[in-house]
Amino acid sequence: MLKLARLVVKTLDSKSKIQLVPYAKAYPPSPKGFGAIPHGGTPGFDDMRRRKPMVKKLERFVKFRPRTPLREIIRLTAE
C-alpha cells in the first residue's frame, strides 16, 4: 500500500505527506451490542489483509483486458 500511496502522490504532483496509521486505529472495533463482526472490524468493512489481483486470470475467463494504465486511473479518480 505504501508503494501505491507514493505513486498517487507522485502522479498528482501532490505535496501531501504519507502518514502510516496502524490498522487497529484506522478500523476500530465495532461498538458493543452491534453484533458479531469478524476479526473485531468495522461493520461492512472487507477485512482481506492481502490482495493480489490476477489480471491474466480475468483476461482468460471474461475475455477482457484492462487498457487504462494505473497512473491514468489515478488522474481520472482525482478529477
Residue, then its C-alpha position, 0 to 999 in steps of 0.5 A: m500500500l505504501k508503494l501505491a500511496r507514493l505513486v498517487v502522490k507522485t502522479l498528482d504532483s501532490k505535496s501531501k505527506i504519507q502518514l502510516v496509521p496502524y490498522a487497529k486505529a484506522y478500523p476500530p472495533s465495532p461498538k458493543g451490542f452491534g453484533a458479531i463482526p469478524h476479526g473485531g472490524t468495522p461493520g461492512f468493512d472487507d477485512m482481506r489483509r492481502r490482495k493480489p489481483m490476477v489480471k491474466k486470470l480475468e483476461r482468460f475467463v471474461k475475455f477482457r483486458p484492462r487498457t487504462p494504465l494505473r497512473e491514468i486511473i489515478r488522474l481520472t479518480a482525482e478529477 
